Structure formats: C-alpha cells, structure tokens
Amino acid sequence: MLKLWGARNMNNLGIAVDSLVANRLRSFLTALGIIFGVGAVIAMLAIGKGAKEEIMNQMKLVGVNNIVIKPVAEEKKDEEEKEPAEGGAQEKDKKKFSKGLSLEDAHSIIRMVPTVESISPEMILDQDVIYNGKSKKLKMVGVEPSFFELNNIGIAEGKMFNHEQLTIGEGVCIIGAGVKRKFFLSEDPMGKTIKCGQQWLKVVGVTDEKLISSATKENLGIRDYNMDVYVPIQTTLTRYRNPAIRIRETRGWDEEGPQNVPNVPVHQLDQLIVKVRQPEQLTESAGIISRMLKRRHSDVMDFEVTIPEQMLQQQQKTKDVFNIVLSAIAGISLLVGGIGIMNIMLASVLERTKEIGIRMALGAQKKDIVMQFLFEAVLISLSGGFIGIVLGVAGAYTVDKVADIRTIISAISILLSFVLASSVGLIFGISPARKAANQNPIECLRHA
C-alpha cells in the first residue's frame, strides 16, 4: 500500500515538474516575490545579528556597570555670570573657583559612595617613545591596577604593578601589544628600558592583544589600547607633571584659587571610570556622584557624567526597531509572493480544466489532483527560496564589504527562510489544488 502511495505521489510530482518546465518564464516570474522575500529575510537577520554582536563587543570594551566621568570646560553661562559689582569681583571669583577633576575626587567617590565597587583614574600624556634607535609618538597613560580590570585588558607577559611601584611612583611601565610589535619585534621586552619623554622606564609587563574595529573606536571615542604605554599614576604625577602644581606656579595661583586671572578649571585627571556593584544602581549612583562632584567643585559643572552601557542599550533598541521594520517589509514581500503563487495556480487550474478531466477519466483520484497542484506550488516556492537564500547571502556579504556594516549569517536564518518558503507554497497552494480536485470530470471534458 505504501509503495503504491509512493508511486502515485512520484507520478504526481513528475507531472508537476513537467508543467513548471513547460512554463519556465511564468514559473520564474511567480517565484520572484519569494526570491526577494527570502533574500531580504536572510540579509536583515544577518545585519541584525551583526549589529547585536557589535553592540555586545562595545559593551565589553566600555565594561559592565561602568560610569565615565570626563573633565569639560566650564559652561559659558557660568562665565557670563562673572560680572559682579565693583568691589565684589574677587569674592565672586573665589566662590566659583574649581580645582578641576583630581585624584582626590576619585578617592572621595570610592570612600563615600557605598554602591561603588572600584574606580580607575587616568592621566593621558602624549610622549615620544624611544628604544634602540626607533621613535614613535604614543599615549602614555597613568593608571592604577583597576584600569586593566575595568577595561577587560589582561596581562600577557610579566606582571602587574606592585604596591611599592604604585606608592612611590617608580619608573616602570606596562606596554601594549602593538608597542611590543613596534619596538621589540625580535626580542623579549621584559626588563628592557625605554625612554618615554624625558624619563627612562623599565618594562615589567605586556598587555593582551585587544582587537577593536575602526568603526567601534569612532563610535565609542576610544583609543587603541594596544599602542599605549601604561605607568603608575603616581609616576605620572611625580616624574612628569602635576597639572595643578604646574599651572598654579605659572599663573600665580595659591590654595585659595586664581589671583587676578580668569577662573579656569585645572584638571588633574583626563578620565575617571567608576564601576558600581549592580546594573540597577547605575542611574542612582551617577546622580549621587554628579551632585557630590558639583559640591566639591564649588558648584562649577566642569565635568560630565555618562553611562556608556545605557547609551549602547538605547542604540541597540534603535537598531532593533530598524531591523523589525525591514523584516516586516521582507515579510510583506513573502506575502505578496504567496498571493502571486495562488493567483497563478488559480489561473493554471482554469487553463488546464480539460487536462484535469482527462486525468480523472483515466482513474486519477481527487487526492492525486490535489497533490499535483500542491507539488507545483511548493516547487515554485522552494525554487524561489533556494535562489533567495543565495541572493540573501550575497547581499549580506556585499553589505559587509562595501558599506562596512558587520553582518553575521547563521544557519538558523537560512533554515528559517527555507521553512518560510515551504510554508508559503503549502498555504497558498491548498486553495487552488482543492478547486482543481473538486471539478466535475464530465464538465471538464466538455471544456474547449
């Protein structure tokens, strides 16, 4: 019985294939909706997955549960307010004087805000790095060990700064993987001494390679960590510069603030990264830190507090909405393709009324007629699906290479597209197939 059923279906499949081959152009035009729909689905899913992966990588770069504090120039409106009456200028200046973002601010935050887990102050200087006749201008970054943890940077060779090096500001450094390639391509950098600016620093470690795309650097506004020279922050303060001391000396400032000079903030730190214990504490902690720093800076807003993770999550939501809209358009293409299949199959039933009558007269059952036309509909949608898969993969690859938008094609998206194509053929082919099977054989044979 099963062999008979299989033989009948193979016969019906053969008749369906012959019909499609005889009408190749019409079959291809009918499949166009499925082709573009499936291609669009694969391309959109690849773009969406690539965007999500890019966002996750960016989150890893900025760290989880981090708050970033950066110094900024005092707001213009604050300077405009500095038009006091005669005799009150000096008092007004003192009231608005801020010492800028400093290491003391960092210590106060970790000491006074209970939700803060760790904190990483940074001082960034441009220095000429020289070793064995090679020279390159690089970023020298004064950091504490927490910097490497918060930025997910591992130590590939050597070791982290020890307590003594951090406390007394010893002349040591950890170099990035790119710096090692630049200066120590054929030798071990450990224990070697490089000249950084006017100081000689001993290499005690090398960081892991951290791969960051150009688009990510631009989007997040971050530098290439592989090309940095890291030193203890106390080394930066004692051996290179302390901005507060230097500017006070050159401008004649004292501990009370500026004397007969414009009220300009003096920022000791270039960046301050704060890690809170729980994600839900980010917004509340940022508010507390902002108010605390404002009080410490005499109500001068010479800093900005941002939460990178929330900004990236908002960016992800925007991209998700965009992908949903494009996927909906792709879905409409599949729907239009399915309607096209139904329309052509209904027309085919009318054209082949006499053929249907002859098959029934020769012993074909209703289910044979149903299977014949259902096979035609499914074959059209599947052939369109296969072409659409090729088109979608090619489109995703083109977008990745030409538009520099990362795309990731997954097996799930291809399988989903295949299932969608099959479903469209089945759903929109049932009605024409049933109509063909319900024809009266005698009236079919009378049909001209």
C-alpha positions in Angstrom: 0.0 0.0 0.0 2.8 2.4 1.0 4.7 1.5 -2.3 1.5 2.3 -4.3 1.0 5.6 -2.5 4.7 6.5 -3.0 4.5 5.6 -6.7 1.3 7.7 -7.2 3.0 10.7 -5.5 6.1 10.3 -7.6 3.9 10.3 -10.7 2.1 13.5 -9.5 5.5 15.1 -8.7 6.7 14.3 -12.2 3.6 15.8 -13.8 4.1 19.0 -11.7 7.8 19.3 -12.7 6.8 18.8 -16.4 4.2 21.6 -16.1 6.7 24.0 -14.5 9.4 23.2 -17.1 6.9 23.8 -19.9 6.1 27.3 -18.4 9.6 28.3 -17.2 9.2 32.1 -17.6 5.8 32.2 -15.8 7.2 30.0 -13.0 10.2 32.2 -12.6 8.1 35.4 -12.5 5.8 33.8 -10.0 8.7 32.9 -7.8 10.2 36.5 -7.8 8.2 37.5 -4.7 9.5 34.5 -2.8 13.1 35.2 -4.0 13.2 38.8 -2.9 11.3 38.0 0.4 13.7 35.2 1.4 16.7 37.2 0.3 15.5 40.2 2.4 14.9 38.0 5.4 18.4 36.5 5.4 20.1 39.8 4.8 18.1 41.6 7.5 18.7 38.8 10.0 22.5 38.9 9.2 22.6 42.7 9.6 20.6 42.4 12.9 22.9 39.7 14.3 26.0 41.6 13.2 24.7 44.8 14.9 23.9 42.9 18.1 27.3 41.3 18.1 28.9 44.7 17.6 27.0 46.2 20.5 28.0 43.4 22.8 31.6 43.8 21.8 31.3 47.5 22.5 29.8 46.8 25.9 32.8 44.6 26.7 35.1 47.4 25.7 33.5 50.0 27.9 32.9 47.5 30.7 29.8 46.4 32.5 28.2 48.7 35.2 30.6 51.5 34.4 30.1 55.2 34.8 32.5 57.5 32.9 33.4 61.0 34.2 35.3 63.4 32.0 36.5 66.9 32.5 35.0 69.7 30.4 35.4 73.4 30.1 33.1 75.4 32.3 29.8 76.2 30.8 29.6 79.5 29.0 26.6 80.7 31.1 28.7 80.4 34.2 31.4 82.7 32.7 28.7 85.2 31.7 27.6 85.3 35.3 31.0 86.6 36.3 30.1 90.3 36.0 29.9 91.2 39.7 29.5 94.7 41.0 32.6 96.8 41.8 34.5 95.6 44.9 32.9 92.1 44.7 34.9 90.6 41.8 37.5 88.8 43.9 34.8 87.3 46.2 32.8 86.1 43.2 35.8 84.5 41.6 36.7 82.7 44.8 33.2 81.4 45.1 33.2 80.0 41.6 36.7 78.6 41.6 37.1 74.8 40.9 40.3 72.9 41.2 39.1 70.5 38.5 38.8 66.8 38.3 41.5 65.3 40.6 42.8 62.2 42.2 41.2 63.4 45.4 37.8 63.3 43.8 38.5 59.6 42.9 39.4 58.7 46.4 36.3 60.6 47.8 34.0 58.7 45.5 35.3 55.3 46.4 35.2 56.2 50.1 31.8 57.9 50.3 29.6 56.2 47.7 28.6 52.7 49.0 27.4 51.4 45.6 30.8 51.9 44.0 32.8 48.7 43.7 36.0 50.1 42.1 37.3 53.2 40.4 40.0 53.9 37.8 41.6 57.4 37.4 43.5 58.1 34.2 46.1 60.7 33.1 46.9 60.7 29.4 50.0 62.4 28.0 51.5 62.4 24.5 55.1 61.3 24.7 57.9 60.4 22.3 58.8 56.8 23.0 62.4 55.8 22.0 64.2 52.5 22.1 67.2 51.2 20.1 67.0 54.0 17.5 63.3 53.7 16.9 61.0 56.5 17.9 57.2 57.0 17.8 54.8 59.4 19.5 52.4 57.4 21.7 50.0 57.9 24.5 51.4 57.4 28.0 48.6 56.6 30.4 48.9 57.0 34.2 46.7 54.3 35.7 46.0 52.1 38.7 45.6 48.3 38.5 41.8 48.7 38.5 42.2 50.2 35.0 43.0 46.9 33.4 40.1 45.1 35.1 37.5 47.7 34.2 38.6 47.8 30.6 38.9 44.0 30.3 42.7 44.2 29.5 44.7 41.2 30.5 48.5 40.9 31.1 50.0 38.5 28.5 53.6 38.7 29.8 55.2 39.9 33.0 53.2 41.2 36.0 51.0 43.9 37.3 52.5 46.9 39.2 53.2 46.1 42.8 52.4 48.1 45.8 55.8 49.8 46.1 55.8 50.8 42.4 52.3 52.3 42.8 53.1 54.1 46.1 56.5 55.8 45.3 56.0 56.4 41.6 58.7 54.1 40.4 59.9 54.4 36.8 58.2 51.2 35.4 55.7 50.6 32.6 53.4 48.0 31.0 53.4 48.3 27.2 50.6 47.4 24.8 50.8 44.5 22.4 51.2 47.0 19.5 54.1 48.8 21.2 55.8 45.4 21.6 55.5 44.7 17.9 56.8 48.2 17.1 59.9 48.2 19.3 60.5 44.5 20.3 59.7 42.5 17.3 62.6 40.1 17.6 63.4 40.3 21.3 61.9 39.9 24.7 60.8 43.3 26.1 60.8 42.2 29.8 63.3 44.1 31.9 64.3 46.4 29.0 64.3 50.2 29.5 62.6 52.6 27.1 62.8 56.4 27.0 59.3 57.9 27.4 59.6 61.7 27.1 62.4 62.7 29.4 62.2 59.7 31.6 63.6 56.1 31.4 61.0 53.4 32.2 61.6 49.7 32.8 59.2 47.3 31.1 57.6 45.0 33.6 54.6 43.7 31.5 52.9 43.4 28.2 49.1 43.5 27.7 47.0 41.1 25.7 46.1 42.0 22.1 42.8 43.8 22.1 41.1 43.8 18.7 39.0 46.9 18.1 37.5 47.9 14.8 37.9 51.4 13.4 34.1 51.9 13.5 34.0 50.9 17.2 36.8 53.3 18.0 35.0 56.1 16.3 31.6 55.2 17.8 32.8 54.9 21.4 35.5 57.6 21.1 38.2 55.3 22.5 41.8 55.0 21.6 43.9 51.9 20.5 44.8 50.3 23.8 47.4 48.2 22.1 49.5 51.3 21.3 49.6 52.7 24.8 52.3 52.8 27.5 50.9 52.4 30.9 52.6 53.7 34.0 51.5 54.0 37.7 49.5 57.2 38.1 51.9 58.4 40.9 54.8 58.0 38.4 52.9 60.4 36.1 52.4 62.9 38.9 55.9 62.8 40.3 58.1 62.2 37.2 56.1 64.0 34.5 53.7 66.6 35.7 51.1 67.5 38.2 48.8 69.9 36.3 47.5 71.6 39.4 51.0 72.5 40.7 52.4 73.5 37.3 49.5 75.8 36.4 49.5 77.4 39.9 53.2 78.1 39.6 53.0 79.6 36.1 49.8 81.6 36.8 50.5 82.7 40.4 47.6 80.7 41.9 47.5 79.8 45.5 45.4 77.3 47.5 42.5 79.9 47.6 42.3 79.9 43.8 43.3 82.2 41.0 44.7 85.7 41.7 43.8 88.3 39.1 43.5 85.7 36.3 40.4 84.2 34.6 38.7 81.4 36.6 39.8 78.4 34.5 39.5 74.9 35.9 42.7 72.9 36.3 42.0 69.2 35.6 44.5 66.7 37.0 42.7 63.7 35.5 41.7 63.1 31.9 39.1 60.5 32.7 37.6 58.7 35.7 35.8 55.3 35.3 33.6 54.2 38.2 32.2 50.7 38.4 29.1 50.1 40.5 28.1 46.8 42.1 24.7 46.2 40.4 23.3 47.4 37.0 20.2 48.8 38.6 22.4 51.1 40.7 23.9 52.9 37.6 21.4 55.8 37.3 21.2 56.4 41.0 24.9 56.2 41.5 25.6 58.6 38.6 23.2 61.1 40.1 24.9 60.9 43.5 28.4 61.2 42.1 27.4 64.2 39.9 26.0 66.1 43.0 29.0 65.1 45.1 31.5 66.4 42.5 29.5 69.6 42.0 29.8 70.4 45.7 33.5 69.6 45.7 33.9 71.8 42.6 32.2 74.8 44.2 29.0 74.4 42.0 31.1 74.6 38.8 30.0 72.0 36.3 33.4 71.4 34.8 32.8 67.7 34.3 30.3 65.4 32.6 29.0 62.0 33.8 27.9 59.4 31.3 26.7 55.8 31.4 28.1 54.1 28.3 26.0 50.9 28.8 22.7 52.7 28.8 23.8 54.6 25.7 24.7 51.4 23.9 21.4 49.7 25.0 19.5 52.7 23.6 21.5 52.3 20.4 20.6 48.6 20.3 16.9 49.4 20.7 17.1 51.8 17.8 18.7 49.2 15.6 16.2 46.6 16.7 13.3 48.8 15.7 15.0 49.4 12.3 15.5 45.6 11.8 11.9 44.9 12.8 10.7 47.4 10.2 12.9 45.9 7.5 11.9 42.4 8.5 8.3 43.4 8.2 8.9 44.7 4.7 10.6 41.3 3.9 7.5 39.5 5.3 5.2 41.6 3.1 7.4 40.5 0.1 6.8 36.9 1.1 3.1 37.5 1.5 2.9 39.2 -1.9 4.9 36.2 -3.3 2.4 33.8 -1.8 -0.6 35.7 -3.3 1.2 35.6 -6.6 1.5 31.8 -6.4 -2.2 31.5 -5.5 -3.2 33.8 -8.4 -1.1 31.9 -11.0 -2.2 28.5 -9.7 -5.9 29.5 -9.9 -5.3 30.7 -13.5 -3.5 27.4 -14.2 -6.5 25.4 -13.0 -8.7 27.3 -15.4 -6.3 26.8 -18.3 -5.9 23.0 -17.6 -9.5 22.1 -17.0 -9.5 19.6 -19.9 -6.3 18.1 -18.6 -7.8 17.6 -15.2 -10.9 16.0 -16.7 -8.8 13.5 -18.8 -6.8 12.5 -15.7 -9.9 11.9 -13.7 -11.4 9.9 -16.5 -8.3 7.7 -16.6 -8.7 6.9 -12.9 -6.9 9.7 -11.1 -8.5 10.4 -7.6 -9.1 13.8 -6.1 -6.1 13.5 -3.9 -3.9 12.9 -6.9 -5.2 16.2 -8.4 -4.6 18.0 -5.1 -1.1 16.6 -4.8 -0.2 17.6 -8.4 -1.1 21.2 -8.0 0.2 21.3 -4.4 3.5 20.0 -5.7 3.6 22.8 -8.3 3.0 25.5 -5.7 5.6 24.1 -3.3 8.2 23.6 -6.1 7.7 27.2 -7.2 8.2 28.5 -3.6 11.1 26.2 -2.8 13.0 27.1 -6.0 12.4 30.7 -5.2 13.6 30.0 -1.7 16.8 28.5 -2.8 17.5 31.4 -5.2 16.5 33.8 -2.4 19.0 32.2 0.0 21.8 32.7 -2.5 20.7 36.3 -3.1 20.4 37.0 0.7 23.9 35.5 1.5 25.4 37.5 -1.4 23.6 40.7 -0.3 24.8 40.3 3.3 28.4 39.7 2.1 28.2 42.8 -0.1 26.8 45.0 2.7 29.7 43.8 5.0 32.4 44.6 2.4 31.0 47.7 0.7 29.1 49.5 3.4 31.4 48.4 6.2 28.4 47.2 8.2 29.1 43.9 10.1 26.8 41.0 9.1 26.7 37.5 10.5 24.9 34.8 8.5 23.7 32.0 10.7 22.4 28.5 9.9 19.2 29.3 11.8 18.3 32.2 9.4 18.8 30.0 6.4 16.7 27.3 7.9 14.0 29.8 8.8 14.0 31.1 5.3 13.6 27.6 3.9 10.7 26.8 6.2 9.0 30.1 5.3 9.4 29.4 1.6 7.9 25.9 2.1 5.0 27.2 4.2 4.1 29.9 1.7 3.8 27.2 -1.1 1.7 25.0 1.1 -0.6 27.7 2.5 -1.2 29.5 -0.8 -1.3 26.3 -2.9 -4.0 24.5 -1.0 -7.0 26.5 -2.2 -6.1 26.2 -6.0 -5.4 22.5 -5.5 -8.7 21.9 -3.9 -10.5 23.8 -6.6 -8.9 21.7 -9.2 -9.8 18.4 -7.4 -13.5 19.5 -7.0 -14.0 19.9 -10.7 -16.7 17.8 -12.4 -14.9 15.4 -14.8 -17.7 15.5 -17.3 -17.8 19.3 -17.4 -14.0 19.3 -17.6 -14.1 17.1 -20.7 -16.6 19.3 -22.4 -14.3 22.3 -21.8 -12.9 23.5 -25.1 
